[in-house]
Amino acid sequence: RAHNPWHKVVELPPRDEKTDDCSINVWVTDGERRNIGFYDFAENVWIFGKAYGKVTHWAYLPEVKP
């Protein structure tokens, strides 16, 4: 995947070990803008910045890539 780090949202990021309700922080995009965000498994929504939003793809942050 080195040539294309972006994952479609049908494949969710891994859960954060510190909380079962949220994913690890990742890059998210709506197709136009990028931001750091996470997926809230309890609410089934993407959260980035200070808002909920439509996310089309996500990518690992360089420091947390497994």
N, C-alpha and C positions, 0 to 999 in steps of 0.2 A: 504493500500500500504506500510505499514511499513516494510514488509518483502522484498519488491523489489521496491526501490525508482526510478528506471530507467523507463522513458517514451520513447516509440518509437517516431520517428520524425514525424509521421503522426499526432500526438497530439502536437501542438506547445505550448510553454510556454506563459504565459500571457504577454500582452504589458506592458511596463514600463510606469508608470503614468506621467513621466517627458517628454516622447516623444512618439508620436503615431507610429513612424517608426520602433522602436526596441522593442524587448522583454526585460524582466528583465534578469539580469545575472544569469546563471545557470551553473552547471557542464555539460560538453559535453564529449562524447567519440566517437572515430571512431572504437571501438572494441579492440583497443590495448593501446591507450594513453588516458589520461584525461586532461582536461584543463578547465578554466573558459571561457565562451563565451556567445553569445547571438544570437538571430535570427533577421535578418534585414528584416522586412516585405516589405519595399519599393523595395528592390533588390531580395527578395526571396532567401536569402543565409544565411548560418550559418557563423559567424565570431568568431574566437577564437585566442588568442595570437595576432599576427599581420598579420593574413592571413585568407583567406577563406578556408573552408575545408569540407570534407565529414564527416558528423556526423550521427551516427546510433542511439544513444540514448542520452537523457538529464535527469538531476535530479535537483531538487531544492537545492540551497545552504541552509545550516541549518538556517542561519539568515533571510532568506526571505521566508521560507516555510509558506504558508497560513494556 
